[in-house]
């Protein structure tokens, strides 16, 4: 049996138990129809999602089965750097700089007086 058939069977059996409990608890009969539609809609949605998830699992390939064919591809193009990193020039524009440049005090030793 598939998982969806088991879910549908258990769901239908549970529906019978729900209807039995509702009829014994004096629920008006006109409410049983909307409750049934909602219940079967939820059961159908659950079965649909299980089937959809299962179909994706069957179509998935294992990573070891994938073969990458690179015969038709051109080799990657490499860019020649314009400047060697050892020959980089100094930055010309330093910008505004930090707010704390030349404004913070050094940690001077402050004497503490005891009274």
Secondary structure, 3 states (H helix, E strand, C coil): CCHHHHHHHHHHHHHHHHHHHHHHCCCCHHHHHHHHHHHHHHHHHHHHHHHHHHHHHHHCCCHHHCCCCCCCCCCCCCCCCCCCHHHCCCCCCCCCCCCCCCCCCCCCCCCCCCC
